[in-house]
Amino acid sequence: MTTLSRRHDFVLIFDVTNGNPNGDPDAGNLPRLDPETNHGLVTDVSLKRKIRNYVDLARTGEDGHHIYVQEASILNEKHRQAYIALRPEDAKATKDAKLNPKTDAEAKELRDWMCANFFDVRTFGAVMSTGINCGQVKGTVQLTFSRSVEPIMPVEISITRMAATNEAEQKKRAEGDDSDARTDNRTMGRKHIVPYGLYVAHGFISGKFSGITGFSEADLELLFEALTNMFEHDRSAARGEMTTRKLIVFAHDNALGNAPSHTLFDRVRIGRAVDGAFRPVDDVGLGNYAPARKFGDYMINIDRTDMPAGVEIREIV
């Protein structure tokens, strides 16, 4: 495969309706918030999980597309696979023992084997020195936290469950009088949602690191495919309806790039659609309008004037 020879920067815009895009375990699973501004947050780890899950679904069993970080997987056993492949005659490689590369050349071979076999290792990188040592890899692709365009207002919803958990609970309900039946026959619970939020994440794809990890042009297209479709296969009652709305890619014509990424990201402007016209979300008069409740309440403009030489804009969604 042809390794990536050009740098890319991208803007991912997605939304959530009546769901919790990324709960905070330190805050009772409330949607993550910037406490000073009340803008919603979604971690890079959350997005990477969805990308991994999509690739695992779309390329199940295909060579070079295995996933390193999976739920309930044992990472050291995946490191062991590299040693077994490179040391087929070494009995120690198949035993439950610590393993380390014998030479710098073998260390590189182990790292390269992990990159070649695991999509997320060559994409996001990994620390693989946990007992069975395969070194570490700095990923070709880096993602930022996502931030909502406007402050969000999390809502706490009460829910009930009619079924009993066990026989003792069922018996207690049966022995209660009619006045208690309505209370005893329900287990109360709560869920947290964002009525609507539009989020923006930034991504960076290095043309230089791809030469180390083996991240290819085909991997790049698979990554964009995953970013476009990852929410379609991540549905749950907790996350409501999440959708990728825009994926805007700035492709440079060389590995080092032709312009700073922040100057390119600033060209993507998101505002409210007010009477068919674009208004910046930080416009002080915006408070006179109803809260956004759908993607159509926003407008996205891309400034294409005076683009830096060697930078091409690609709208995938």
Buried (B, 14 or more C-beta within 10 A) or exposed (E): EEBBEBBBBBBBBBBBBBBBBBBBEEEEBBBBBBEEEEBBBBBBEBBBBBBBBBBBEBBEEEEBBBBBBBEEEEBBEBBBBBBEEBBEEEEEBEEEEEBBBEEEEBBEBBBBBBBBBBBBBBBBBBEBEEBBBBBEBEBBBBBBBBBBBBBBBBEEEEEEEEEBEEEEBBEEBEEBEEEEEEEBBBEEEEBBBBBBBBBBBBBBBBBBBBBBBBBBBEBBEBBBBBBBBBBEEBEEEEBBEBEBBBBBBBBBBEBEBBBEBEEBBEBBEBBBBBEEEBBEBEEEEBEEEEEBEEBEBBBBEEEEEEBEEEBEBEEBB
